[in-house]
Amino acid sequence: NDKIAANRYIADFSRLIRTILSNMGSDYVNFGVELGSIKDYLEIEHLRFGDKFDFAVDVRGADETESLSVFPGLIQPFIENAIWHGVRPLENRKGFIKIRMTLINKDKLTCIIEDDGIGREASGLLRKDNHNHKSRGIGIVTERLLIISKMKGIHYGFEISDLYPGKKEKGTRVKIDIPVKIRL
C-alpha cells in the first residue's frame, strides 16, 4: 500500500536488471557501474527486509572508478547468501552486513563481506529442511574465478569463515579476490 516505496523498489529493480543484462557479455565493466549494481541490489533487499538488516559499503584505494574495471557479478551471490541465509533468519534483533572493497594491486581487488547472522552451521541445518532449493551462485563464481585464474596466470579465489567462532550466532566472513584492470 506504500506507493512511493513500491515505485522506488520497481525503479531500483529495473536499473539492476538493466545493468546485469548489459554486463552479461562483458569480461570487465567499469568499477563504478559494478559498485552501483551492488548498492542497488542491497537497497532492493533492504526495502524488502529492512526490519532484518542494515548495511554499509566501504571502498578503499579504488577512488578513481573511471580508470578501474572489474570482472562483473562475482560479489552479488555472496551478498545474497549473507541476506537470505545469514541475517534473514535472525530472531529478536536486526542483523548487519558490511562490505569492504580494497584495491590490492593492478590485478586484484579484495572484497570482504561480513554478516553478523546465524552462521553457516545453523544455516545449513535450516537448509536441510528445504530440499527443493538448489543454489548455483557460488558454484558459478568458483568456475569463473578458475577460468580467469588460468587465463591471467594469477590466483583468484575466495575464503568463507565464521566471523565469531565462539558465539552462538557465528556470522560469516567471505573474502573474495576480484580481477581488475586499470586504464592509465
PyMOL CGO cylinders between C-alpha atoms (Angstrom):
from pymol import cmd
from pymol.cgo import CYLINDER

trace = [
    CYLINDER, 0.00, 0.00, 0.00, 3.06, 2.30, 0.06, 0.3, 1, 1, 1, 1, 1, 1,
    CYLINDER, 3.06, 2.30, 0.06, 3.13, 3.72, -3.49, 0.3, 1, 1, 1, 1, 1, 1,
    CYLINDER, 3.13, 3.72, -3.49, 6.37, 5.68, -3.00, 0.3, 1, 1, 1, 1, 1, 1,
    CYLINDER, 6.37, 5.68, -3.00, 8.24, 2.65, -1.68, 0.3, 1, 1, 1, 1, 1, 1,
    CYLINDER, 8.24, 2.65, -1.68, 6.76, 0.46, -4.44, 0.3, 1, 1, 1, 1, 1, 1,
    CYLINDER, 6.76, 0.46, -4.44, 7.88, 2.92, -7.12, 0.3, 1, 1, 1, 1, 1, 1,
    CYLINDER, 7.88, 2.92, -7.12, 11.38, 3.10, -5.62, 0.3, 1, 1, 1, 1, 1, 1,
    CYLINDER, 11.38, 3.10, -5.62, 11.55, -0.70, -5.49, 0.3, 1, 1, 1, 1, 1, 1,
    CYLINDER, 11.55, -0.70, -5.49, 10.48, -1.04, -9.14, 0.3, 1, 1, 1, 1, 1, 1,
    CYLINDER, 10.48, -1.04, -9.14, 12.92, 1.66, -10.28, 0.3, 1, 1, 1, 1, 1, 1,
    CYLINDER, 12.92, 1.66, -10.28, 15.83, 0.09, -8.36, 0.3, 1, 1, 1, 1, 1, 1,
    CYLINDER, 15.83, 0.09, -8.36, 14.92, -3.38, -9.60, 0.3, 1, 1, 1, 1, 1, 1,
    CYLINDER, 14.92, -3.38, -9.60, 14.66, -2.19, -13.22, 0.3, 1, 1, 1, 1, 1, 1,
    CYLINDER, 14.66, -2.19, -13.22, 18.04, -0.45, -13.01, 0.3, 1, 1, 1, 1, 1, 1,
    CYLINDER, 18.04, -0.45, -13.01, 19.62, -3.58, -11.52, 0.3, 1, 1, 1, 1, 1, 1,
    CYLINDER, 19.62, -3.58, -11.52, 18.18, -5.86, -14.23, 0.3, 1, 1, 1, 1, 1, 1,
    CYLINDER, 18.18, -5.86, -14.23, 19.33, -3.47, -17.00, 0.3, 1, 1, 1, 1, 1, 1,
    CYLINDER, 19.33, -3.47, -17.00, 22.85, -3.38, -15.50, 0.3, 1, 1, 1, 1, 1, 1,
    CYLINDER, 22.85, -3.38, -15.50, 23.05, -7.16, -15.14, 0.3, 1, 1, 1, 1, 1, 1,
    CYLINDER, 23.05, -7.16, -15.14, 21.86, -7.72, -18.71, 0.3, 1, 1, 1, 1, 1, 1,
    CYLINDER, 21.86, -7.72, -18.71, 24.25, -5.07, -20.01, 0.3, 1, 1, 1, 1, 1, 1,
    CYLINDER, 24.25, -5.07, -20.01, 27.21, -6.62, -18.15, 0.3, 1, 1, 1, 1, 1, 1,
    CYLINDER, 27.21, -6.62, -18.15, 26.44, -10.24, -19.10, 0.3, 1, 1, 1, 1, 1, 1,
    CYLINDER, 26.44, -10.24, -19.10, 28.61, -10.30, -22.20, 0.3, 1, 1, 1, 1, 1, 1,
    CYLINDER, 28.61, -10.30, -22.20, 31.49, -8.31, -20.74, 0.3, 1, 1, 1, 1, 1, 1,
    CYLINDER, 31.49, -8.31, -20.74, 34.70, -9.66, -19.26, 0.3, 1, 1, 1, 1, 1, 1,
    CYLINDER, 34.70, -9.66, -19.26, 35.26, -6.37, -17.44, 0.3, 1, 1, 1, 1, 1, 1,
    CYLINDER, 35.26, -6.37, -17.44, 32.98, -3.48, -16.54, 0.3, 1, 1, 1, 1, 1, 1,
    CYLINDER, 32.98, -3.48, -16.54, 33.59, -0.07, -15.02, 0.3, 1, 1, 1, 1, 1, 1,
    CYLINDER, 33.59, -0.07, -15.02, 34.01, -0.39, -11.25, 0.3, 1, 1, 1, 1, 1, 1,
    CYLINDER, 34.01, -0.39, -11.25, 31.52, 2.42, -10.63, 0.3, 1, 1, 1, 1, 1, 1,
    CYLINDER, 31.52, 2.42, -10.63, 28.87, 0.52, -12.61, 0.3, 1, 1, 1, 1, 1, 1,
    CYLINDER, 28.87, 0.52, -12.61, 29.52, -2.72, -10.70, 0.3, 1, 1, 1, 1, 1, 1,
    CYLINDER, 29.52, -2.72, -10.70, 29.51, -0.85, -7.37, 0.3, 1, 1, 1, 1, 1, 1,
    CYLINDER, 29.51, -0.85, -7.37, 26.22, 0.77, -8.37, 0.3, 1, 1, 1, 1, 1, 1,
    CYLINDER, 26.22, 0.77, -8.37, 24.64, -2.61, -9.12, 0.3, 1, 1, 1, 1, 1, 1,
    CYLINDER, 24.64, -2.61, -9.12, 25.81, -3.97, -5.76, 0.3, 1, 1, 1, 1, 1, 1,
    CYLINDER, 25.81, -3.97, -5.76, 24.30, -0.97, -3.98, 0.3, 1, 1, 1, 1, 1, 1,
    CYLINDER, 24.30, -0.97, -3.98, 21.08, -1.31, -6.00, 0.3, 1, 1, 1, 1, 1, 1,
    CYLINDER, 21.08, -1.31, -6.00, 20.82, -4.97, -5.01, 0.3, 1, 1, 1, 1, 1, 1,
    CYLINDER, 20.82, -4.97, -5.01, 21.39, -4.12, -1.33, 0.3, 1, 1, 1, 1, 1, 1,
    CYLINDER, 21.39, -4.12, -1.33, 18.79, -1.32, -1.48, 0.3, 1, 1, 1, 1, 1, 1,
    CYLINDER, 18.79, -1.32, -1.48, 16.21, -3.64, -3.07, 0.3, 1, 1, 1, 1, 1, 1,
    CYLINDER, 16.21, -3.64, -3.07, 16.71, -6.34, -0.46, 0.3, 1, 1, 1, 1, 1, 1,
    CYLINDER, 16.71, -6.34, -0.46, 16.77, -3.75, 2.32, 0.3, 1, 1, 1, 1, 1, 1,
    CYLINDER, 16.77, -3.75, 2.32, 13.46, -2.39, 1.10, 0.3, 1, 1, 1, 1, 1, 1,
    CYLINDER, 13.46, -2.39, 1.10, 12.04, -5.93, 1.19, 0.3, 1, 1, 1, 1, 1, 1,
    CYLINDER, 12.04, -5.93, 1.19, 13.61, -6.98, 4.51, 0.3, 1, 1, 1, 1, 1, 1,
    CYLINDER, 13.61, -6.98, 4.51, 14.54, -3.66, 6.17, 0.3, 1, 1, 1, 1, 1, 1,
    CYLINDER, 14.54, -3.66, 6.17, 13.42, -4.95, 9.53, 0.3, 1, 1, 1, 1, 1, 1,
    CYLINDER, 13.42, -4.95, 9.53, 16.01, -7.74, 9.21, 0.3, 1, 1, 1, 1, 1, 1,
    CYLINDER, 16.01, -7.74, 9.21, 19.26, -5.91, 8.43, 0.3, 1, 1, 1, 1, 1, 1,
    CYLINDER, 19.26, -5.91, 8.43, 21.20, -2.73, 7.83, 0.3, 1, 1, 1, 1, 1, 1,
    CYLINDER, 21.20, -2.73, 7.83, 24.32, -2.47, 5.70, 0.3, 1, 1, 1, 1, 1, 1,
    CYLINDER, 24.32, -2.47, 5.70, 27.40, -0.41, 4.91, 0.3, 1, 1, 1, 1, 1, 1,
    CYLINDER, 27.40, -0.41, 4.91, 29.70, -0.36, 1.87, 0.3, 1, 1, 1, 1, 1, 1,
    CYLINDER, 29.70, -0.36, 1.87, 33.29, 0.88, 2.23, 0.3, 1, 1, 1, 1, 1, 1,
    CYLINDER, 33.29, 0.88, 2.23, 35.62, 1.30, -0.75, 0.3, 1, 1, 1, 1, 1, 1,
    CYLINDER, 35.62, 1.30, -0.75, 39.35, 1.89, -0.22, 0.3, 1, 1, 1, 1, 1, 1,
    CYLINDER, 39.35, 1.89, -0.22, 42.06, 2.59, -2.76, 0.3, 1, 1, 1, 1, 1, 1,
    CYLINDER, 42.06, 2.59, -2.76, 39.62, 2.49, -5.67, 0.3, 1, 1, 1, 1, 1, 1,
    CYLINDER, 39.62, 2.49, -5.67, 38.68, 6.15, -5.70, 0.3, 1, 1, 1, 1, 1, 1,
    CYLINDER, 38.68, 6.15, -5.70, 39.34, 6.56, -9.41, 0.3, 1, 1, 1, 1, 1, 1,
    CYLINDER, 39.34, 6.56, -9.41, 36.41, 4.45, -10.54, 0.3, 1, 1, 1, 1, 1, 1,
    CYLINDER, 36.41, 4.45, -10.54, 36.61, 5.74, -14.11, 0.3, 1, 1, 1, 1, 1, 1,
    CYLINDER, 36.61, 5.74, -14.11, 40.02, 4.12, -14.67, 0.3, 1, 1, 1, 1, 1, 1,
    CYLINDER, 40.02, 4.12, -14.67, 39.19, 0.87, -12.86, 0.3, 1, 1, 1, 1, 1, 1,
    CYLINDER, 39.19, 0.87, -12.86, 37.37, -2.07, -14.45, 0.3, 1, 1, 1, 1, 1, 1,
    CYLINDER, 37.37, -2.07, -14.45, 36.37, -5.27, -12.63, 0.3, 1, 1, 1, 1, 1, 1,
    CYLINDER, 36.37, -5.27, -12.63, 35.18, -8.73, -13.54, 0.3, 1, 1, 1, 1, 1, 1,
    CYLINDER, 35.18, -8.73, -13.54, 31.40, -8.41, -13.01, 0.3, 1, 1, 1, 1, 1, 1,
    CYLINDER, 31.40, -8.41, -13.01, 28.91, -10.42, -10.98, 0.3, 1, 1, 1, 1, 1, 1,
    CYLINDER, 28.91, -10.42, -10.98, 31.26, -12.10, -8.52, 0.3, 1, 1, 1, 1, 1, 1,
    CYLINDER, 31.26, -12.10, -8.52, 30.16, -10.34, -5.33, 0.3, 1, 1, 1, 1, 1, 1,
    CYLINDER, 30.16, -10.34, -5.33, 26.35, -10.42, -5.53, 0.3, 1, 1, 1, 1, 1, 1,
    CYLINDER, 26.35, -10.42, -5.53, 25.89, -14.18, -4.82, 0.3, 1, 1, 1, 1, 1, 1,
    CYLINDER, 25.89, -14.18, -4.82, 27.81, -13.83, -1.55, 0.3, 1, 1, 1, 1, 1, 1,
    CYLINDER, 27.81, -13.83, -1.55, 25.75, -10.79, -0.54, 0.3, 1, 1, 1, 1, 1, 1,
    CYLINDER, 25.75, -10.79, -0.54, 22.60, -12.74, -1.38, 0.3, 1, 1, 1, 1, 1, 1,
    CYLINDER, 22.60, -12.74, -1.38, 23.76, -15.58, 0.88, 0.3, 1, 1, 1, 1, 1, 1,
    CYLINDER, 23.76, -15.58, 0.88, 24.53, -13.12, 3.68, 0.3, 1, 1, 1, 1, 1, 1,
    CYLINDER, 24.53, -13.12, 3.68, 20.99, -11.76, 3.47, 0.3, 1, 1, 1, 1, 1, 1,
    CYLINDER, 20.99, -11.76, 3.47, 19.00, -14.93, 2.86, 0.3, 1, 1, 1, 1, 1, 1,
    CYLINDER, 19.00, -14.93, 2.86, 20.99, -17.42, 4.96, 0.3, 1, 1, 1, 1, 1, 1,
    CYLINDER, 20.99, -17.42, 4.96, 22.72, -15.14, 7.46, 0.3, 1, 1, 1, 1, 1, 1,
    CYLINDER, 22.72, -15.14, 7.46, 20.64, -12.22, 8.71, 0.3, 1, 1, 1, 1, 1, 1,
    CYLINDER, 20.64, -12.22, 8.71, 17.14, -13.00, 7.45, 0.3, 1, 1, 1, 1, 1, 1,
    CYLINDER, 17.14, -13.00, 7.45, 16.66, -15.99, 9.81, 0.3, 1, 1, 1, 1, 1, 1,
    CYLINDER, 16.66, -15.99, 9.81, 17.66, -13.89, 12.85, 0.3, 1, 1, 1, 1, 1, 1,
    CYLINDER, 17.66, -13.89, 12.85, 15.05, -13.60, 15.57, 0.3, 1, 1, 1, 1, 1, 1,
    CYLINDER, 15.05, -13.60, 15.57, 14.69, -10.75, 18.08, 0.3, 1, 1, 1, 1, 1, 1,
    CYLINDER, 14.69, -10.75, 18.08, 17.32, -8.50, 16.51, 0.3, 1, 1, 1, 1, 1, 1,
    CYLINDER, 17.32, -8.50, 16.51, 18.37, -6.78, 13.29, 0.3, 1, 1, 1, 1, 1, 1,
    CYLINDER, 18.37, -6.78, 13.29, 21.47, -8.02, 11.52, 0.3, 1, 1, 1, 1, 1, 1,
    CYLINDER, 21.47, -8.02, 11.52, 24.25, -6.04, 9.88, 0.3, 1, 1, 1, 1, 1, 1,
    CYLINDER, 24.25, -6.04, 9.88, 26.10, -6.64, 6.62, 0.3, 1, 1, 1, 1, 1, 1,
    CYLINDER, 26.10, -6.64, 6.62, 29.40, -4.86, 6.00, 0.3, 1, 1, 1, 1, 1, 1,
    CYLINDER, 29.40, -4.86, 6.00, 31.09, -4.86, 2.60, 0.3, 1, 1, 1, 1, 1, 1,
    CYLINDER, 31.09, -4.86, 2.60, 34.66, -3.60, 2.23, 0.3, 1, 1, 1, 1, 1, 1,
    CYLINDER, 34.66, -3.60, 2.23, 36.47, -3.36, -1.07, 0.3, 1, 1, 1, 1, 1, 1,
    CYLINDER, 36.47, -3.36, -1.07, 40.18, -2.66, -1.21, 0.3, 1, 1, 1, 1, 1, 1,
    CYLINDER, 40.18, -2.66, -1.21, 42.33, -2.32, -4.32, 0.3, 1, 1, 1, 1, 1, 1,
    CYLINDER, 42.33, -2.32, -4.32, 45.32, -4.60, -3.65, 0.3, 1, 1, 1, 1, 1, 1,
    CYLINDER, 45.32, -4.60, -3.65, 47.32, -4.05, -6.84, 0.3, 1, 1, 1, 1, 1, 1,
    CYLINDER, 47.32, -4.05, -6.84, 46.83, -3.51, -10.58, 0.3, 1, 1, 1, 1, 1, 1,
    CYLINDER, 46.83, -3.51, -10.58, 45.36, -7.03, -10.95, 0.3, 1, 1, 1, 1, 1, 1,
    CYLINDER, 45.36, -7.03, -10.95, 43.28, -7.60, -7.83, 0.3, 1, 1, 1, 1, 1, 1,
    CYLINDER, 43.28, -7.60, -7.83, 40.61, -6.00, -5.68, 0.3, 1, 1, 1, 1, 1, 1,
    CYLINDER, 40.61, -6.00, -5.68, 39.68, -7.76, -2.44, 0.3, 1, 1, 1, 1, 1, 1,
    CYLINDER, 39.68, -7.76, -2.44, 36.09, -7.73, -1.27, 0.3, 1, 1, 1, 1, 1, 1,
    CYLINDER, 36.09, -7.73, -1.27, 35.21, -8.74, 2.29, 0.3, 1, 1, 1, 1, 1, 1,
    CYLINDER, 35.21, -8.74, 2.29, 31.56, -9.40, 3.09, 0.3, 1, 1, 1, 1, 1, 1,
    CYLINDER, 31.56, -9.40, 3.09, 30.71, -9.81, 6.76, 0.3, 1, 1, 1, 1, 1, 1,
    CYLINDER, 30.71, -9.81, 6.76, 27.35, -10.53, 8.31, 0.3, 1, 1, 1, 1, 1, 1,
    CYLINDER, 27.35, -10.53, 8.31, 26.55, -10.97, 11.99, 0.3, 1, 1, 1, 1, 1, 1,
    CYLINDER, 26.55, -10.97, 11.99, 23.87, -13.54, 11.22, 0.3, 1, 1, 1, 1, 1, 1,
    CYLINDER, 23.87, -13.54, 11.22, 23.18, -17.07, 12.37, 0.3, 1, 1, 1, 1, 1, 1,
    CYLINDER, 23.18, -17.07, 12.37, 26.30, -18.55, 10.78, 0.3, 1, 1, 1, 1, 1, 1,
    CYLINDER, 26.30, -18.55, 10.78, 26.99, -21.35, 8.32, 0.3, 1, 1, 1, 1, 1, 1,
    CYLINDER, 26.99, -21.35, 8.32, 26.28, -24.26, 10.63, 0.3, 1, 1, 1, 1, 1, 1,
    CYLINDER, 26.28, -24.26, 10.63, 22.85, -23.01, 11.73, 0.3, 1, 1, 1, 1, 1, 1,
    CYLINDER, 22.85, -23.01, 11.73, 22.03, -22.00, 8.16, 0.3, 1, 1, 1, 1, 1, 1,
    CYLINDER, 22.03, -22.00, 8.16, 22.95, -25.47, 6.94, 0.3, 1, 1, 1, 1, 1, 1,
    CYLINDER, 22.95, -25.47, 6.94, 20.54, -27.01, 9.42, 0.3, 1, 1, 1, 1, 1, 1,
    CYLINDER, 20.54, -27.01, 9.42, 17.75, -24.76, 8.17, 0.3, 1, 1, 1, 1, 1, 1,
    CYLINDER, 17.75, -24.76, 8.17, 18.55, -25.60, 4.55, 0.3, 1, 1, 1, 1, 1, 1,
    CYLINDER, 18.55, -25.60, 4.55, 18.22, -29.33, 5.25, 0.3, 1, 1, 1, 1, 1, 1,
    CYLINDER, 18.22, -29.33, 5.25, 14.52, -28.66, 5.71, 0.3, 1, 1, 1, 1, 1, 1,
    CYLINDER, 14.52, -28.66, 5.71, 14.29, -27.07, 2.24, 0.3, 1, 1, 1, 1, 1, 1,
    CYLINDER, 14.29, -27.07, 2.24, 15.28, -29.90, -0.13, 0.3, 1, 1, 1, 1, 1, 1,
    CYLINDER, 15.28, -29.90, -0.13, 13.93, -28.16, -3.24, 0.3, 1, 1, 1, 1, 1, 1,
    CYLINDER, 13.93, -28.16, -3.24, 16.37, -25.21, -3.20, 0.3, 1, 1, 1, 1, 1, 1,
    CYLINDER, 16.37, -25.21, -3.20, 19.46, -25.66, -5.39, 0.3, 1, 1, 1, 1, 1, 1,
    CYLINDER, 19.46, -25.66, -5.39, 21.93, -22.80, -5.05, 0.3, 1, 1, 1, 1, 1, 1,
    CYLINDER, 21.93, -22.80, -5.05, 24.20, -22.31, -8.06, 0.3, 1, 1, 1, 1, 1, 1,
    CYLINDER, 24.20, -22.31, -8.06, 25.59, -18.82, -7.46, 0.3, 1, 1, 1, 1, 1, 1,
    CYLINDER, 25.59, -18.82, -7.46, 28.77, -19.76, -5.61, 0.3, 1, 1, 1, 1, 1, 1,
    CYLINDER, 28.77, -19.76, -5.61, 29.44, -22.66, -7.99, 0.3, 1, 1, 1, 1, 1, 1,
    CYLINDER, 29.44, -22.66, -7.99, 29.26, -20.27, -10.93, 0.3, 1, 1, 1, 1, 1, 1,
    CYLINDER, 29.26, -20.27, -10.93, 31.60, -17.82, -9.17, 0.3, 1, 1, 1, 1, 1, 1,
    CYLINDER, 31.60, -17.82, -9.17, 34.05, -20.68, -8.50, 0.3, 1, 1, 1, 1, 1, 1,
    CYLINDER, 34.05, -20.68, -8.50, 34.05, -21.68, -12.18, 0.3, 1, 1, 1, 1, 1, 1,
    CYLINDER, 34.05, -21.68, -12.18, 34.52, -18.10, -13.35, 0.3, 1, 1, 1, 1, 1, 1,
    CYLINDER, 34.52, -18.10, -13.35, 37.42, -17.50, -10.94, 0.3, 1, 1, 1, 1, 1, 1,
    CYLINDER, 37.42, -17.50, -10.94, 39.14, -20.72, -12.08, 0.3, 1, 1, 1, 1, 1, 1,
    CYLINDER, 39.14, -20.72, -12.08, 38.84, -19.69, -15.72, 0.3, 1, 1, 1, 1, 1, 1,
    CYLINDER, 38.84, -19.69, -15.72, 40.21, -16.18, -15.22, 0.3, 1, 1, 1, 1, 1, 1,
    CYLINDER, 40.21, -16.18, -15.22, 42.99, -17.51, -12.94, 0.3, 1, 1, 1, 1, 1, 1,
    CYLINDER, 42.99, -17.51, -12.94, 44.13, -19.78, -15.77, 0.3, 1, 1, 1, 1, 1, 1,
    CYLINDER, 44.13, -19.78, -15.77, 43.83, -17.01, -18.36, 0.3, 1, 1, 1, 1, 1, 1,
    CYLINDER, 43.83, -17.01, -18.36, 45.82, -14.44, -16.35, 0.3, 1, 1, 1, 1, 1, 1,
    CYLINDER, 45.82, -14.44, -16.35, 48.19, -16.79, -14.52, 0.3, 1, 1, 1, 1, 1, 1,
    CYLINDER, 48.19, -16.79, -14.52, 47.17, -15.17, -11.23, 0.3, 1, 1, 1, 1, 1, 1,
    CYLINDER, 47.17, -15.17, -11.23, 45.32, -17.00, -8.44, 0.3, 1, 1, 1, 1, 1, 1,
    CYLINDER, 45.32, -17.00, -8.44, 41.85, -15.62, -7.75, 0.3, 1, 1, 1, 1, 1, 1,
    CYLINDER, 41.85, -15.62, -7.75, 39.69, -17.32, -5.16, 0.3, 1, 1, 1, 1, 1, 1,
    CYLINDER, 39.69, -17.32, -5.16, 37.54, -16.88, -2.11, 0.3, 1, 1, 1, 1, 1, 1,
    CYLINDER, 37.54, -16.88, -2.11, 37.50, -17.97, 1.53, 0.3, 1, 1, 1, 1, 1, 1,
    CYLINDER, 37.50, -17.97, 1.53, 34.45, -18.40, 3.75, 0.3, 1, 1, 1, 1, 1, 1,
    CYLINDER, 34.45, -18.40, 3.75, 34.82, -18.49, 7.53, 0.3, 1, 1, 1, 1, 1, 1,
    CYLINDER, 34.82, -18.49, 7.53, 32.92, -17.86, 10.75, 0.3, 1, 1, 1, 1, 1, 1,
    CYLINDER, 32.92, -17.86, 10.75, 33.05, -14.23, 11.83, 0.3, 1, 1, 1, 1, 1, 1,
    CYLINDER, 33.05, -14.23, 11.83, 32.57, -15.01, 15.55, 0.3, 1, 1, 1, 1, 1, 1,
    CYLINDER, 32.57, -15.01, 15.55, 33.63, -18.66, 16.03, 0.3, 1, 1, 1, 1, 1, 1,
    CYLINDER, 33.63, -18.66, 16.03, 32.95, -18.70, 19.79, 0.3, 1, 1, 1, 1, 1, 1,
    CYLINDER, 32.95, -18.70, 19.79, 29.41, -17.32, 19.69, 0.3, 1, 1, 1, 1, 1, 1,
    CYLINDER, 29.41, -17.32, 19.69, 26.04, -18.97, 19.10, 0.3, 1, 1, 1, 1, 1, 1,
    CYLINDER, 26.04, -18.97, 19.10, 25.31, -16.66, 16.17, 0.3, 1, 1, 1, 1, 1, 1,
    CYLINDER, 25.31, -16.66, 16.17, 28.68, -17.05, 14.47, 0.3, 1, 1, 1, 1, 1, 1,
    CYLINDER, 28.68, -17.05, 14.47, 28.11, -14.74, 11.50, 0.3, 1, 1, 1, 1, 1, 1,
    CYLINDER, 28.11, -14.74, 11.50, 30.01, -15.27, 8.26, 0.3, 1, 1, 1, 1, 1, 1,
    CYLINDER, 30.01, -15.27, 8.26, 33.00, -13.64, 6.61, 0.3, 1, 1, 1, 1, 1, 1,
    CYLINDER, 33.00, -13.64, 6.61, 33.71, -14.02, 2.90, 0.3, 1, 1, 1, 1, 1, 1,
    CYLINDER, 33.71, -14.02, 2.90, 36.93, -12.77, 1.34, 0.3, 1, 1, 1, 1, 1, 1,
    CYLINDER, 36.93, -12.77, 1.34, 36.90, -12.80, -2.46, 0.3, 1, 1, 1, 1, 1, 1,
    CYLINDER, 36.90, -12.80, -2.46, 39.52, -11.76, -5.00, 0.3, 1, 1, 1, 1, 1, 1,
    CYLINDER, 39.52, -11.76, -5.00, 38.10, -9.72, -7.87, 0.3, 1, 1, 1, 1, 1, 1,
    CYLINDER, 38.10, -9.72, -7.87, 40.11, -9.47, -11.10, 0.3, 1, 1, 1, 1, 1, 1,
    CYLINDER, 40.11, -9.47, -11.10, 40.66, -5.84, -12.16, 0.3, 1, 1, 1, 1, 1, 1,
    CYLINDER, 40.66, -5.84, -12.16, 42.12, -3.81, -14.99, 0.3, 1, 1, 1, 1, 1, 1,
    CYLINDER, 42.12, -3.81, -14.99, 43.39, -0.28, -14.59, 0.3, 1, 1, 1, 1, 1, 1,
    CYLINDER, 43.39, -0.28, -14.59, 43.31, 2.02, -17.60, 0.3, 1, 1, 1, 1, 1, 1,
    CYLINDER, 43.31, 2.02, -17.60, 46.03, 4.63, -17.48, 0.3, 1, 1, 1, 1, 1, 1,
]
cmd.load_cgo(trace, "trace")
